[in-house]
């Protein structure tokens, strides 16, 4: 596999690039190839001329591409030149599909793509692009996941010259589309991929709840107030033409599958204060404002680029949000690219309305991030293994010595927020512990259960177990409440000795207890529940002797709420008691 990058500027014309490609040994050998073109403007006529010249001048080479994003502020700039990258494949292959979405939804397009994937041999990854930021690509990506959850998807939403004036386009061969989804399926057993998700933004402040939104990315209300007020209350921002400049460095942060994701508001509605995003944020989602410094962004990208060097990619495709350039400025944004160019000098990049990466638990659509995908055909040669990463010369003034006022304010805010969170954590511990048994109380269990629901899938399958001491009223009536309290304390201490630190146990009320355990399965859940039942049955309490437990056990489902999962284990517990006690009942 081989990658070549070309920047069409005063030194190199389109015609010159075509001639250079025609002289490449890979082109002369007839290797299968596609060329990605990123156009800095959204004018169909000159773009069509470029596509026609490429189509005619490079027969046999497939053409894909998109328009890039323009500058977001007066202080930063977007690249003014056309950027092209051609990838040649020695053993592998690729298939190109495009779905014109003027007559279909992204979900319908995704279902059609699933049928196409069935015909492709050894699909490994899908390079995606889409045009029209209101065309949310996530349902399309979900269809890829349904076909094969290990299939990687990466790419970007095409950009446009001016914020708020969406004229984004994608291209396939010599055709231009203003509302479509492009999918390049990379196929072959010799293909290997390394994916970097560089975010660097961190969550700050309390979590807020989306209380009204729709399925095309509009958020109307947060905490039952107009969504715009989150910026007015926290940042003092007014509704004016500087909305994006003022807000893009403070994206919404939310968690999915254990990962923090950023969502940058693209615009707002003057009439009702609703915020427009390029991706749906469902009702019930918890969000907070994010923040970053140049150092946070660069350190993460530097670490990941060095790690990718060990993968020895033959090609690197980068898709990056312009909001990073706006926060860091042009020089540092270029430095971020340098990290990956030191891994592969032909690494190529594009800016758009959003980035796409569906891999390693990420759902697909991203903002404020830098996605870098390394591609390699075959195994790493011994010669490649001996190569060393060439260090990037990072100017020390960026990280040591004088700190800009903005970064000092961020550090001050982080420090005071950390102190506040420590105090809140202490209050939470006091308010969340059961006084008698010194384990979590019902309020805390509700909190932890909601956390597991919000981050569903990040810790594997989640077991929920509800147990009740059999005939405990008889113990209290016969031996007194002091003995009953002793049994509760000692029984809990005994159970603590054979559960793990990752398990959450708490008192649900009276003689009922709940355990929430991550990284489980149906079989493991039944085994653990039975272990707890048998171990408690073996205990010999002074005065009262032996006791037994009945229990209900289940596995958390994607569609669960706190109420639904607790009702399911309560029903299972009821069945255990009604069918003889001293047993565990599992309910799906």
Residue pairs with C-beta under 8 A, 6 or more apart in sequence:
1 87
1 88
1 89
1 90
1 92
1 314
1 315
1 375
1 376
1 377
1 378
2 26
2 31
2 87
2 88
2 314
2 315
3 85
3 86
3 87
3 88
3 314
3 315
3 316
3 344
3 346
3 347
3 348
4 21
4 24
4 85
4 86
4 346
5 83
5 84
5 85
5 346
5 347
5 348
6 12
6 17
6 20
6 83
6 84
6 85
6 86
7 79
7 81
7 82
7 83
7 84
8 14
8 17
8 81
8 82
8 83
8 84
9 81
12 20
14 50
14 53
14 54
14 82
15 53
15 57
17 84
18 53
18 54
18 57
18 58
21 27
21 35
21 58
21 61
21 86
22 28
22 57
22 58
24 88
26 33
26 88
27 33
27 58
27 61
27 88
30 60
31 88
31 89
31 90
32 88
32 89
32 93
32 94
33 60
33 61
33 62
33 86
33 87
33 88
33 89
34 61
34 62
34 63
34 64
34 86
34 87
34 94
34 96
34 184
35 54
35 58
35 61
35 62
35 63
35 64
35 65
35 84
35 85
35 86
35 87
36 64
36 65
36 84
36 85
36 86
36 87
36 317
36 348
36 350
37 50
37 51
37 54
37 63
37 64
37 65
37 82
37 83
37 84
37 171
38 65
38 66
38 67
38 68
38 82
38 83
38 84
38 348
38 349
38 350
39 47
39 50
39 65
39 66
39 67
39 68
39 82
39 169
39 171
40 67
40 68
40 70
40 78
40 79
40 80
40 81
40 82
41 47
41 67
41 161
42 67
42 160
42 161
42 167
42 168
42 169
44 169
44 176
47 67
47 169
47 171
47 176
48 174
48 176
50 82
51 63
51 171
51 173
51 174
51 175
51 176
52 174
54 61
54 63
54 174
55 63
55 173
55 174
61 86
62 94
62 96
62 172
62 173
63 171
63 172
63 173
63 174
64 96
64 127
64 129
64 170
64 171
64 172
64 182
64 184
65 129
65 170
65 171
66 129
66 131
66 156
66 158
66 159
66 168
66 169
66 170
66 171
66 350
66 352
67 131
67 158
67 159
67 160
67 161
67 167
67 168
67 169
67 170
68 78
68 79
68 83
68 158
68 159
68 350
68 351
68 352
69 78
69 159
69 160
69 322
69 351
69 352
69 353
70 78
70 159
70 160
70 161
70 162
70 163
70 322
71 77
71 78
71 322
72 163
72 244
72 245
72 248
72 322
72 323
72 325
72 326
73 245
73 326
75 326
75 329
76 322
76 325
76 326
76 329
76 330
76 333
77 330
78 322
78 325
78 351
79 351
83 348
83 349
83 350
84 348
85 315
85 317
85 346
85 348
87 315
87 375
89 188
89 377
90 377
90 378
91 188
91 190
91 377
91 378
92 186
92 187
92 188
92 190
92 191
92 377
93 121
93 187
93 188
94 184
94 185
94 186
94 187
95 116
95 120
95 184
95 185
95 187
96 172
96 182
96 183
96 184
96 185
97 113
97 116
97 182
97 183
97 185
98 170
98 172
98 175
98 177
98 180
98 181
98 182
98 183
99 109
99 112
99 113
99 140
99 180
99 181
99 182
99 183
100 177
100 179
100 180
101 109
101 132
101 135
101 179
101 180
101 181
102 179
104 112
105 139
106 130
106 135
106 136
106 137
106 138
106 139
106 140
106 181
107 139
107 140
107 142
107 143
109 140
109 181
110 139
110 140
110 141
110 142
110 143
110 144
111 143
113 140
113 143
113 144
113 183
114 143
114 144
114 146
114 147
116 185
117 123
117 144
117 147
117 148
117 151
117 185
118 147
120 185
120 187
121 187
122 187
122 188
122 189
122 191
123 148
123 151
123 185
123 186
123 187
124 151
124 152
124 186
124 187
124 188
124 191
124 193
125 151
125 152
125 153
125 154
125 185
125 186
125 191
125 193
125 373
125 375
126 144
126 151
126 152
126 153
126 154
126 155
126 183
126 184
126 185
126 186
127 154
127 155
127 183
127 184
127 186
127 317
128 137
128 140
128 141
128 153
128 154
128 155
128 156
128 181
128 182
128 183
128 184
128 356
129 155
129 156
129 157
129 158
129 170
129 181
129 182
129 352
130 137
130 140
130 157
130 158
130 170
130 180
130 181
130 182
131 157
131 158
131 168
131 169
131 170
131 177
131 178
131 179
131 180
132 166
132 168
132 178
132 179
133 157
133 166
133 168
133 217
133 266
133 278
133 353
133 354
134 166
134 216
134 217
134 278
135 179
135 180
135 181
136 215
136 216
136 217
136 278
136 279
136 280
136 365
137 157
137 181
137 356
137 364
137 365
138 279
138 280
138 363
138 364
138 365
140 181
140 183
141 153
141 356
141 358
141 363
141 364
141 365
142 363
142 364
144 151
144 153
144 358
145 151
145 358
145 364
151 358
152 193
152 195
152 357
152 358
152 359
152 373
153 356
153 357
153 358
153 359
153 364
154 195
154 317
154 319
154 356
154 357
154 358
154 359
154 371
154 373
155 319
155 355
155 356
156 319
156 350
156 351
156 352
156 353
156 354
156 355
156 356
156 371
157 168
157 278
157 352
157 353
157 354
157 355
157 356
158 168
158 169
158 170
158 352
158 353
159 168
159 322
159 350
159 351
159 352
159 353
160 166
160 167
160 168
160 353
161 167
163 244
163 266
163 267
164 244
164 266
164 267
166 353
167 178
168 178
168 352
168 353
169 176
169 177
169 178
170 176
170 177
170 180
170 182
171 177
172 182
186 375
188 377
190 377
190 378
191 375
191 376
191 377
192 311
192 375
192 376
192 377
192 378
193 359
193 373
193 374
193 375
193 376
194 308
194 311
194 313
194 373
194 374
194 376
195 357
195 359
195 360
195 371
195 372
195 373
195 374
196 301
196 304
196 305
196 307
196 308
196 370
196 371
196 372
196 373
196 374
197 259
197 357
197 360
197 362
197 366
197 369
197 371
198 297
198 300
198 301
198 304
198 369
198 370
198 371
198 372
199 260
199 261
199 262
199 300
199 366
199 368
199 369
200 292
200 296
200 297
200 298
200 299
200 300
200 301
200 324
201 251
201 253
201 260
201 262
201 290
201 291
201 292
201 296
201 297
201 368
202 253
202 260
202 290
202 291
202 292
202 296
203 253
203 260
203 288
203 289
203 290
204 288
204 289
204 290
204 291
204 413
204 414
204 417
205 234
205 288
205 289
205 417
206 288
207 286
207 287
207 288
208 222
208 223
208 230
208 286
208 287
208 288
209 222
209 223
209 284
209 285
209 286
209 287
210 219
210 221
210 222
210 281
210 282
210 283
210 284
210 285
210 286
210 287
211 221
211 222
211 223
211 224
211 283
212 219
212 220
212 221
212 283
213 219
213 220
213 221
213 280
213 281
213 282
213 283
213 285
214 220
214 280
215 280
216 280
217 276
217 277
217 278
217 279
217 280
217 281
218 269
218 274
218 275
218 276
218 277
219 227
219 265
219 274
219 275
219 277
219 281
220 226
220 227
220 272
220 274
221 227
222 229
222 230
222 287
226 272
226 273
226 274
227 268
227 273
227 274
227 275
228 239
228 268
228 273
228 274
228 275
229 273
230 289
231 237
231 246
231 247
231 250
232 238
234 250
234 289
235 246
235 247
235 250
235 289
237 243
237 246
237 247
239 268
239 270
239 273
243 265
243 267
243 268
244 265
244 266
244 267
245 326
247 264
247 265
248 264
248 323
248 326
248 327
248 368
249 291
249 292
249 323
249 326
249 327
250 289
250 290
250 291
251 262
251 263
251 264
251 265
251 289
251 290
251 323
251 367
251 368
252 262
252 263
252 264
252 265
252 281
252 287
252 288
252 289
252 290
253 260
253 261
253 262
253 263
253 287
253 288
253 289
253 290
254 260
254 261
254 263
254 281
254 285
254 286
254 287
254 288
255 261
255 286
255 454
255 455
255 458
256 362
256 363
256 455
257 361
257 362
257 363
257 455
257 456
257 457
257 458
258 361
258 455
258 457
258 458
258 459
259 361
259 362
259 458
260 290
261 362
261 363
261 366
261 367
262 290
262 366
262 367
262 368
262 369
263 277
263 279
263 281
263 287
263 367
264 277
264 321
264 323
264 354
264 367
264 368
265 275
265 276
265 277
266 276
266 277
266 278
266 353
267 275
267 276
268 274
268 275
268 276
269 275
269 276
278 353
278 354
278 365
278 367
279 354
279 365
279 367
281 287
286 454
290 368
291 410
291 413
292 327
292 368
293 406
293 407
293 410
294 327
294 328
294 329
294 332
294 398
294 407
295 398
295 399
295 407
297 324
297 327
297 328
297 332
297 336
297 370
298 328
298 332
298 335
298 336
298 394
298 398
301 336
301 339
301 340
301 370
302 339
302 392
302 394
304 372
305 339
305 340
305 342
305 343
305 372
306 339
306 389
308 316
308 340
308 343
308 372
308 374
309 342
309 343
309 389
311 374
311 376
312 376
312 380
312 384
312 385
312 387
313 343
313 344
313 374
313 375
313 376
314 344
314 375
314 376
314 377
315 344
315 346
315 347
315 374
315 375
315 376
316 340
316 343
316 344
316 346
316 347
316 348
316 372
316 373
316 374
316 375
317 347
317 348
317 372
317 373
317 375
318 337
318 340
318 347
318 348
318 349
318 350
318 370
318 371
318 372
318 373
319 349
319 350
319 351
319 352
319 355
319 356
319 370
319 371
320 336
320 349
320 350
320 351
320 355
320 369
320 370
320 371
321 351
321 352
321 354
321 355
321 366
321 367
321 368
321 369
321 370
322 351
323 367
323 368
324 333
324 336
324 368
324 369
324 370
325 333
325 351
328 336
332 398
335 392
335 394
336 370
337 347
337 349
338 392
339 392
340 347
340 372
341 347
342 389
342 390
342 391
342 392
343 374
343 389
344 374
347 372
354 365
354 366
354 367
355 365
355 366
355 367
355 369
355 370
355 371
356 364
356 365
356 366
356 371
357 364
357 366
357 369
357 371
357 373
358 364
361 457
361 458
403 411
428 444
431 443
432 440
432 441
432 443
432 444
432 447
433 439
433 440
433 441
433 444
434 440
434 441
434 506
434 507
436 485
436 488
436 489
436 507
437 488
437 489
437 492
437 507
438 492
439 492
439 496
439 505
439 506
439 507
439 513
440 448
440 504
440 505
440 506
440 507
441 506
441 507
442 506
442 507
442 508
442 509
444 506
445 504
445 506
445 508
445 514
445 516
446 562
448 504
448 506
448 516
449 464
449 516
449 562
449 565
449 566
450 562
452 459
452 462
452 516
452 518
452 556
453 556
453 560
453 561
453 562
453 565
456 556
456 558
457 558
459 518
459 519
460 518
460 519
460 520
460 521
461 518
461 519
461 520
461 521
461 522
461 555
461 556
462 516
462 517
462 518
462 520
462 555
462 556
463 515
463 516
463 517
463 518
463 520
463 524
463 525
463 528
463 529
463 553
463 554
463 555
463 556
464 514
464 515
464 516
464 553
464 554
464 555
464 556
464 565
464 566
464 569
465 514
465 515
465 516
465 517
465 525
465 528
465 529
465 532
465 551
465 552
465 553
465 569
466 508
466 512
466 513
466 514
466 551
466 552
466 553
466 566
466 569
466 570
466 572
466 573
467 512
467 513
467 514
467 515
467 529
467 532
467 533
467 549
467 550
467 551
467 573
468 511
468 512
468 513
468 549
468 550
468 551
468 573
468 577
469 475
469 487
469 491
469 511
469 547
469 548
469 549
470 547
470 548
470 549
470 550
470 577
470 581
470 582
471 547
471 581
472 484
472 487
472 510
472 511
472 547
475 483
475 484
475 487
475 544
475 547
476 483
476 484
478 544
479 543
479 544
483 541
483 543
483 544
486 541
486 542
487 541
487 544
487 547
488 507
488 511
490 539
490 541
491 536
491 539
491 541
491 547
492 505
492 507
492 513
494 535
494 536
494 539
495 505
495 513
495 532
495 535
495 536
496 505
498 531
498 532
498 535
499 505
499 515
499 517
500 517
502 517
502 518
502 519
503 515
503 516
503 517
504 515
504 516
504 517
505 513
505 514
505 515
505 516
506 513
506 514
507 513
507 514
508 514
512 573
514 566
514 569
515 532
517 525
517 528
520 528
520 555
521 555
522 555
522 586
522 588
525 553
525 554
525 555
525 586
526 553
526 584
526 586
529 551
529 553
529 584
529 586
530 584
532 549
532 551
533 548
533 549
533 551
533 582
533 583
533 584
536 547
536 548
536 549
537 546
537 547
537 548
537 549
537 582
538 546
539 546
539 547
540 546
541 547
548 581
548 582
549 582
550 573
550 576
550 577
550 581
550 582
550 583
550 584
551 572
551 573
551 576
551 583
551 584
551 585
552 568
552 569
552 570
552 571
552 572
552 573
552 574
552 575
552 576
552 584
552 585
552 586
552 587
553 569
553 572
553 584
553 585
553 586
553 587
554 565
554 568
554 569
554 572
554 586
554 587
554 588
555 588
556 565
557 565
568 587
569 587
571 587
572 585
572 586
572 587
573 585
575 585
575 587
576 583
576 584
576 585
579 585
